[in-house]
């Protein structure tokens, strides 16, 4: 519940931040900001992929001494990856900065090194706290990050500051959040002294696939934005991103429930409880599919007022893009859960292969849509085939390891959801 509350709160703050920026900036500047943040998220996911899933997988159920060794080894990897990103991106900026196609890509090359450096401590804290199931503290960290940025945005909105000051506000919010996490002891940053070569090798061999999967997953979310930005320009990015951001109404419960389920999936697999793992997989996937249905209905029916609320009348024409997004949302729970279950069952290479196939289809579809249709809504249509492909290949790969069934997913999901509903009604009636 705390995970869902946390994701919901962050989504609300994110919507407010997004709405302020959409109204404060011109469509070109707003598109440049979206290109900058999308490109930054790619490099953040590169680091997250190497550290997040391996940390949770190997940390679950371990003793105190082993935990320190795992966390310390993860920190060592984190600093190495961050240092590599800093060197590579600064070199790219000095060599290719003047060749950037627009301001968004230029900002990215100029500032990504500092974004990665300032965000590492608070991101690492959320990964560690997720493994410890301390979702209340994760909620606090995310509220501080997004809430701090919101306060600075409101100041900028009042002062009518331009894009550069918004960038400085973003960096300051990351810096303050990381300092608080270090001071609170949630990062375990000093455990880097406990790093061992054996653990680092173990994390690397698992992380190389989870990193590839995470990069692929990030590119699935950002490739549309980056391709549209490179070919059609920042204004088209802004038009496409307003409904994409609204799609988080569906992605919020998806992300939070998958994050909550990951430690349990890991524990069941580590204990060798294959029957329990299958049962939990079917129940969680089915429940999440049913839970998402009302969110999909809201996005489809009220697309126009939602777009108006978030972006203003300038972006009203993008409402049908939101409707297209809702059509493939029904595939997402099974796609996401097959992926994380493949990871915890020690076959991350299969999840990596699945995501790479999806990415190839998505990028190819984007290029064809822009070349032959020339409208951003056509890019969204290609995503339906992308996620359907993920469901097919994910199910094929997982079926060889776990004898689940679609009927079991629907049955267990329905029974579980009805059980929660009945319990809630009984408590309400007694109250």
N, C-alpha and C positions, 0 to 999 in steps of 0.2 A: 504493500500500500504506500509506504514512504517513497519507494522508487517511482510509482505512478504519480504521486503528489509532486515529487521533485521534477520529473519530466514535464508535468503539466504546468507547474509554476514557471519553469524556465521557458517553456513554449510561449506562455502569456507575455513574459518579459521580452522574449525575442520578437513577438508580434508587435509589441509597443515600440521597441527600438526600430524595427523595420518600417512601421508606419510613420514614425518621426522622420526617418531618413528619406522615405519616399516623398514626403511633403516639403522637406527642407531643401533637398538637392534637385538640380535639373535632371532630366532623364539620362543625359550623358554622364554626369558625375555620379548619379546613383548606379548606373550600369558599371562604371569604373570601380566603384566600391564593391559591388557584387563580384566582379571579376577578381579583384584583389583577395577578398575573403574566400572565394572558391579555390583559387590557386594556393592560398595559405593552408586551407584544410587538406589539400592533397599531401603536402609535406608533413603536416601534423599526423595524418593517418599512416604515413610511411613509418613514423616512429611508434605510433600506437600499435600498429600491426605487429611490430617486433616485440613489444613489451606487454601489452594488455592481456591477451588470451593466454600466453605462456605463463605469465605471473599468476593469474587466477587458477589455471590448471594445476600447476605444481605447488602452489601455496595452500590449496584446500586440504585440510585435515593434517597438516604437518605440525611438528613440535616447535617450540620456541627457537631453539638453536638453528634448526634446519630452515625455519622461516626467515631468520636474519640473513642466512647465507643466500637464500633465493632472492630476497629483496635487495641485498647488496649487489648481487650479480646483475640484477635487472637495472639497478642504478648505474653500474659501470657501462652497461650497454647503452643506457639512455644518454649518458654524457658523450660516448663515442659517436652515436648517431647524430646527436645535436651538433657536435663539433664538425662532423663531416658535412652536414647541411650548411653550416655557417661558411665553411671554406668554399664549397661548390657554388652556393648562391651568390656570394660576394664576387667570386671570379666571373660568374655569368653576368653580373651587373656591370662590372667594369669593362667586360668584353662586348656585351650585347645590349646593354641598357638603352643606348640610343636607337637601336633597331626595334624596340618594343612597338607593337602595332597600335597601342592606345595607352592612355594614362593608367588604366587598371593594371596592365601587365608591367608597366614601368614601376609603379608603386610596389608591386609584388617583389620584383627583383631587388629593389632598393631596401625593403624593410623586412623581408621574410626571415632573415637571420635573427633579428631582434625579437620578432614574434615567437619564434621557436625557443629562444633562450628564456624569455620571460614566462612562457606558458608551461615549461617542463615541470616545475615543482608542483603546481596545483593539479595538473593532469595526472601526474604520478600518484598524488595523494588520493584522487578519486578511484584509480585502479586498485590501489592497495585496500582502500576502505570497502570497495565492492567485494573483494575476496573475503573480507572480514564481516560482510553483510551489515555494515554500519551506514545504512542509507540516509539516516538523519544528518550525519556529518557531510555526506555527499551533497545533500540538498542545501546545506548551509554554504558550501563552497560555490556551488553553481549560482545560488542567489547572490552571493557577494560579487561574483564575476559579472553576471548579467545586470544585476541591480546597480553596481558601481558604474558600469558603462551607461546605463539609462540616466543616472543622475547627471553625468557629464554631457550626455546628449541633450538633455533639457537645458543645461547652461548654454551649450552651443546654439541650440535653437533660439533661445532668447537673445543671444548676442549676434545671431545670424552669421556664425562663423562658417568658413568654407571647408572643403574636404580634408585639407591638411590637418586642421584642428580636430576633426573627427578621428583621424588616424592616431593622433597623439593621445586622445581620450581612450582609444582602444588599447594602446600600449600601456597606459597608466593603470587601467582596470586590471589587466593581466599581471602587472608588476605587484600591485597591492595584494591581490588574491594569493599570489605565490608566497609573498612575505608572510602573510597570516598563516598559511598552511605550514610553512617551515617553523615558525614561532610556536605553533600549536602542537608540533611533534607528529603531524599526520603524514609527513613525507618519509620518515625514517631515513633521511638523507645521509646520516652518519654511518649507516649500516654498509655503505659502500666499502668500508674497510674489511668487511666479512666476505667480500666477493671471492669466488673460487673459479679456477679455470674449468673444473669439471662441470659446475653449474652453468657457467657461461656457455660452454659447448653445448650442453643440453638445451638451454634456452635458445641458442642460435639455430640448432637443427630443427626445433619445432617452430621457432619464430620466423624462419625464412619462408615457410609456407603461409603462416598466418599473416605475415607482412604482405606477401603477394596478394593474399585474399583481401586484406584490408585496403591495399592500394586499388585493387580492382573494384572493390565495393565503393570506394570513394570516387573513383573515376566514373562509375555508373551514375553517381549523383551529380558529379561536376562536369562530366564530359559534354553534356548538353550545353551547359552555360559557357564553357570554354570554347567549344566549336562555334556556337552562335556568336560569341563575342569576337572571335578571330575573323569570322566571315561576314557577319551581318552588323556588327558594331554594338557599342554599349547600350544604346536605346532599346534594341531588340532583346538584349539580356534582361533589362529591367522589366520589359513587357512579359517575358517568359517566367521570370523569377517570382513575380507577385503570386500567381496561382501555385507555383512550386512551393513557396513558403507556407501558403495556406494548407498545403497537403500535409504539413506537420500535424494538423488536427488528427490525422490518421496515424502518422508515424510516431507520435508521442506515446500512446499506449503500446504500440508495437515495440519500440526501443526499450521502454521501461520494463515490460514483462519479460522480454528476452534477457535483459540484464539481470533480472531477479532469478530467472530460471537457470542461468549459466552455472553458478556454483553448485546447484542441486544436480544438474546433469553431470557435472564433473565428479561430484561425490559418488553418485551411483555407478559411474563407469570405473572409478578408482577402486570401488568396493567389489567390482565384478558382478554386480546385480543387473544382469541383462534384462531380466523380466521387468524389474522395477524401472529400468531406463526406458524400455519400450512403452510401458504404461504411462510414465510421466511425459514422454515425448508426445504420445497421442493425445493425452488429456490437455497438455499445455497448448499444443498446436490448434486443437479443436476449439478450446475456450477462447483463444485469442482471435480466431477467425470469426466467431460469433460476436465477441465484444466489439470488433471493428465495424460490424454491419451498420449500426446506427450512425457512426461517424461518417461512413461512406454515404449514407442517405442524406445526411445534413449537407455535406459538401456538394452533392449532386443537385439537390433541390434548391439550395440557397446560394448557388455559386455567385450570382450577380451581387447580392448584398454583401457577401463576404469579401469579394474583390473590392467593392466600393469602400468598405470599412477599413481594409488594410492599405490599399494603394491610392484610393481616390478615383474620381471619375475618369481620369486620364488613362487608367488601366482597365476600364470596364469591359473592353473588348476581349480581354483574356479569360473571361469566365468559362468559356467552353473548353479551354485548356485544363482548367481544374476538373471539369466533368470527365475529360479523357483520363486524367490521373486516377480518378476514383474507380475506373473500370478495371485497372490491373491491381488495385489494392487487395482484392480477394485472393490473389495468388501469393501475396507477400508473407503471411505467417508461415505457410509450408516452406516457401523458399528460404526464409530466415532460419527456421528451426532445423531444417535438414543441414544447413551450413554449419551452425554451431555444434550440432550433434556429431557431424563428421569430424570436427575439430577435437572435441573431447574424447572421441573414440580412437584418437591417435592416427587418423588418416587425413590430416589437413591438406595433403596434396590433392585429394579429391574435391574438397571445397574450393581450393585454388583453381583447379581445372574448370569447375562449374562457373566460377565467377569470370574467368578469362573468356569462356565461351559467350557468356552474357555480354561482356564488355565488347567483344568483337562484333556481335550482332547490333549492339546499341550504337557504336561508333559508325558502323557501316550504314545503319538505318538513318542516323543523323545526316551524314553526308549526302545520301540519296535524297532525303526529304528536302534538304536545302537546295540541292542541284536541280531537282525536277519539279518541286512544288514552290519553294521559295517562301514558305510561310512557317512561323514558329509552331503553329498547332500541329503541323505534320511531324515535327520532331517528337512531340508528345505521343503521337499514335504509335511510333516505333517502339516505345517503352512497353506496350502491351505484349508484343512478341518477345521482348527481352526477358520479362519476368516469367512468362509462360515457359520459355526455354529453361530458366533456372529451376522451376518446379519439376520439369521432366527429368533433367539430368541429375538434380539433387536427389530425387526419389529413386532413380535407377542406382545411383552410387550407394545410398544409405540402405536400400532394400537388401543388398548383398550382405550387410552386417547386422541389420535389425529388421526382424520380420513384422514390420508395421503394416497397417492397411488404411486406406482412405475411409472405409466404413468404420474402423476403430476410432479414427480421428474425429469423425462426425458424431459418433455415438458417445464417446467419452467426453467430447467437448460439450455436447448438448446436456448430458447428465451433470457434468461439473458445473456448468453455468446455471442450470435450474436449481442445483443444490445450493449455490451461493445466493440465488434470488430468494429461495424459500427461507433460508436462514436469516436473510436480511429482513424479510417480511415478518417473521416470527419475532425478531428483536424489536421491530417497529411496533408490532401489535402489543407486545408485553410492555413496551415503554409507554 
